[in-house]
Each structure stands twice: as C-alpha cells, then as structure tokens.
Amino acid sequence: MPDDWSREEVEAAVADYLDMLLMDVRDEGFNKAERNRRLQRLLNNRTRSSVEWKHQNISAILNDLGVPYVRGYKPRYNYQELLRQVVEERLPRARELLEAINRFVNQPVKGTPSVRDILTILVPPPARDDVPQRLRSSPPPRKSIPRNYLKAEADNRSLGLAGEEFVLRYEHERLWRVGQKSLAERVEHVAVTQGDGLGYDILSFEATGRERLIEVKTTRFGEYTSFFASRNEVDVSEDRQTQFQLYRLYNFRQDPKLYVLPGSLTSTCTLDPFQFIALPESAAYPKRPRK
C-alpha cells in the first residue's frame, strides 16, 4: 500500500470530514464507523486506522486555522503537506459550514449544564504526543480563512461567564466536601467583583487555606481545542505559579469536563504568539536597529 495519499484520496477525505463537521456543529448524529467504511471504498486500499489517522490530521489543521474539529478525532500534527493545501483550498468555499460555525460560536449561552455530581467532571489533562507543525518551522503561506472561530468563541462573553459560574459551583462543592465550609463561603468571582484585569477569574482556596487563583477557559468543543491567554494571565501564572491554576472546561454544551493546569502557563502549555500590539513608527520614535 502506498504511503502518500493521492490528490483524489485527500479530496475525498477532506470532503467527508467537512460534512461530518457540519453535522457535529449542528448536533446531528452520524456513525463514524459507517462513514469510515464508505470512505474506504473511494480510496486506494486504505485501512480503517489509516482513514481515522487522516481525519485526525485534518483536526490538527483545522485547530491551527482557528476552526473547531469533529469531536472524537484527536488532532495529530504530523500531517501530509498536500492535506494542508487541500483543507485550506476547500474550507473558504464551505460556506454552509462556516456560517453554521459562526452562528454557533456567537450564540448567547443561557445558564450552565446540569450535572448529577459536579466533582466528577474532573479528568486528567489530555496528552499530546506531537508538536504542531507551525511551531517546528516558519508557517507556510495560507489562503484566506474568514476568521478565527475559536477566538470568536473565546470572546463570547456569555459563554465565558457561564463557565466561570460553573467553576464557582465546583469550587464551593469541593471545599464543602473536605469540611472547609467557611472557605467555601469566601470563594469570590473576582472577575465580576473586582474587574477582569487581575489575570484570573476566581479567588478560591486550598483545604489548607492557601489562596488558589483560578483562570477559567471554556469551550463547547473538544479537549484539544486551542485556548487563548493574555499577556497578563501568562505573567500572573509565572509570578504566582504556586497559587495559579488554569481550569479548562470543554464539551460545555452537553457533557462538561474539566482539567486543571497548575503553575506557570509557560511550563504547562505550548504558547504560540497569536497577535501583536502595534504602534506606527514616526520620525520622533524611529525603529530601533536590530542587534
């Protein structure tokens, strides 16, 4: 069996994946195993696992482009260059999909999900066994993608507030169950009471009484979805790393899960510069020569 997929095979895999993504965003059910079998019939003797791996490669490319991936297809970044090219060619033309994603990431969130036992949402952080290609070398030229939809979801204030309120419930219950009822009553939503410039959203406590500074990042997509941290959040996580904890809520629309990254974000995350603060150069403030 040849290693490299042909253009025709890649086109078929991308078309199948984008169709699944549209159904996923719309919460329409589909059978991944059956779709895998149907796709295999269009390919050059590819196995079930090779098709699944290719779909996971597409997840990685979409995550890099700021587009959600199909839930259950863990992003794998060691992907074929031709695959990236085809995704970037087809995605801007998938108007129905992009419109559905745009509506979804911007829709207001009302209330928080209902769970039987809120402490059971805690899971280990996901393991990633490879490094995004954009971090191994200079990023290649990219065709126009309308917007970064993951950033748009992160900027959805109603979603962020719902996630923070959910974590407030979690923290109150966590401290209550270890017998620290007085500490539970002191948990504070500082992003609301003091403003959002502190570098964290919630002031909570360890069972010992030591402060726990919680920054909440919420998504309705999967656990590998990229999140966004401000310069202030990174600095606070570094300066107060023994107290700082990032709470990542995912699958928030249906079956919310939570993992925690304690300490400095420079140690717990792969940080990729997303945007720059720019000022125009002038004669009064000439550009400094590079050393």
N, C-alpha and C positions, 0 to 999 in steps of 0.2 A: 504494500500500500504506500503511495507517495506521501512524503511528509508535508509538503506545502500544498495548501488548498488552491485550486484554480479560481480564477475570477468568477466563473459561473457558480462555483460552490459557495464562495464567500457571499456573493449577491443573494443566493438563496437563504443562507444562514442569517444574514442581516435582515432580510425581509421578514423571515419567520420571527425573529426576535422582536422587531419593532411592532409587529402585530400582537405578540404576547404582551409587550409593554403597554400598549393601548388598553388591552383588556384588564391588565393589572391595575392601571391608574383608575379605571372605571369600576374596579371591584367586580369584574365579571369573571366567573370561574372558567378555568381551562385545565386540560390534562397535559402536564408536561411530558409524561412518558409517551403518550399517544402522538403528541406533536413531534417528539424526537424521532419516533418510528417513521412518521410520514416524511420528515425531512430527510432521513437516511435514504429513502427511495430516490431522492433527487441528486444524491451525491455519489462520489466515486468510491464505493465500498467502504464508507466511513462507519465506525462503530458508535454505539450509544455513548460511550465515555468520551470519544473524540468530539462528538457533537455537543455534549454538555460542556466540555472544556472550551470549545469555541464560543458558546453562549456566555460563559464566564469571562472570556476575553472581551466580549462586547460590553459586558457590565463594567469592566475596568475602563474602557474607552469612554463610555458614557459618563462615568463618575468623574473622569478627568475633564470632560466638557461641561460639567455642571448640570447634567441631566440624570434623573433617577434611573435606577436599573430594576430589572424584574426581580421581585422578592424571591429569594431562594437560590439565585445564581450569584454565588460569591465572586467578587471581582478578582480576576487573575491577570497580572500586568505583563507577563512575558508574551505579548501578542505579535502576530504577523503584521508587518507594515502595510501590506495590502488590505488587511482587515480594517485598520485605522482609516485608510484612504476611503474605503467604501462607506464606512459609517459616516464619515464627515461629508461625503457626497450626498448620501441619501437622507440624512437627518433633516437638513433645512427644507427638503421637499416634502417631508412627512407632516403636512400642515395640520391634519386632523389630530395627530398625536401631540404635536406641540401645543395646539390650542387646548387640548384636554389637560395636559400637564400644567399649562399656565393657569387655567381655571382652578385646578386642584390646589396648587401651591399658594394661591392668593385667597382662597375662600376662607371666610371667618370660621374660627373654631369656637364652638359653644360648649362649655362645660368640659369635664375630664372623663376619661374612660372609667367604666365601672369594673372593679376587680374584687374578687372574694377576699383575698388576703394580700394586702398591698406589699408586704415584705417579701413575698415570693417572686416579685418581678426582678429581683437582683440576680444577675448572671455574671460569669467571668467576662472580662474584656475579650473581644474577638482577636484571634491570632491571624496575622497576615504573613505569608511566607515568601513574599517577593516585594520588590520596590517599584513604585510607579515609574514608567519609562521617562516621564518628564523630569524626574529627579536624578536620572542617570546621565542625562546629556541635555544639550540645549533643545528646547521644544521645537518641533518642526512647524512649518507654516500650517495654519489651519484655515479652512473655509469658514465663512460667516455662520455662526450659530446665533439665533436671535437674542438669547440672553442666558445668563447663568441661573437656571431654575432652582438649583439647590440654594443659591444665595437668596433668591426671591422667597423661598420657603423660610429660610433663616430670618429674613426680615419681616415675616408675618407676625406682627406683634401679638395678635390674639392667640396664635399657636405658642409663642414663647411664654406668654402669661399663663396659659393653661398648663404648660409643662412645669412652670415654677410652682403653681398652686398644687399640682400633683405631688411634687417633691416635698412641699410643706407638709402634706398629709403623711408622706412616707417618713419624714424625719420625726414628726410628732409621735407616730406609732413606734418607730424604732426606739426612741428614748423611753417611751411609756413602758414598753415591754421589758426593758432592762431595769425598771424600777426608778428611773430618773424623771419622775413626773414634773418636778419643779423646773428642770432643764427643758423638758418638752414644752412647757408653757412660755419659755423665753425664746424659743425659735422665732426668728424675725425675718420677714420678707423685706430685706433692706433695699432691694431694687425699687420697691414701692415707697417705703417709709423714708429713705434717705437719698434716693435717686440712683441712676444707673452708672455712675462714674466710679464706683468703688472697685470694680474689677471682679466682682462676684455678686450673686443674686440673693443668697440666703445665708444668714448667720445661724449656725446650729452648733452643736456641742458633741464632744465625745462623752462616753459614760463617766470619764474622769473629771469632766467639767471643762476640759480644754476646748477652745473655740475650733469649730470646723467651718471653713469658708467654702461655700458651695456655689460654683458656677454651673448653671443648667443649660444644656443644649438639647433641643427637642426636634425630632423629625418623625414624620408619619411613614418614612421609608425604612430601608433595612439597616442592619447594624454597621455595615461598611460604608454607609453614606458619609461623604465628607462633611465636616462642620467647620465653622468659621470662628476664629478667636481674634479679638482686638489686641493691639499692642499693649494696652493697659492690662488686659487679662493675662497675657503672657508674662508681663513684668511682675504682676502681683503673685502669680503662681511661682515665679522664681524667688521673689523677695520673702514670701511667706509659705514656702513649699512644705513645711511641716504641718501646716494647717489647711492648705488649699486642696480642694478636691473637685474635679470636673465630673458632673453627673450627666451621662449621655443617655437620654431617653429615646428609644426607637420603636418602630411599629406602633406609634401612638394612636393610630386611628382605630385599631382593633384589639390587639393583644400586647399591651405595652410591656416593654422590657427595659431594664436599666443596667448599665455597667458603670463602674467608677474608675477614674484615673487619678490617683493621689499624687500630689507633688508637682514639680515643675513641668509645664507643658513641653518644654524643650527636651525633657527626658522621656516623657510618656507618649509623645506624638512625633510624627514626621511633619515638620512645619514647612509649608510651601508658600512663598510670598504671593498674595493674591492681587493686591493693588498697591499703588504708591500715592503718597501725598506730594503734590507738585506745586511749585510756585514758579511764575515766569522769571526768567533771567532778565537783568537790566544792566545798564551801564553802572548804576550805583552799586549793584550787587553782582559782580561778574562771577561766572562759574569758576570754581577753584580747579586748578590743573590737577590732573591725576598723578599720583605718585608712582 
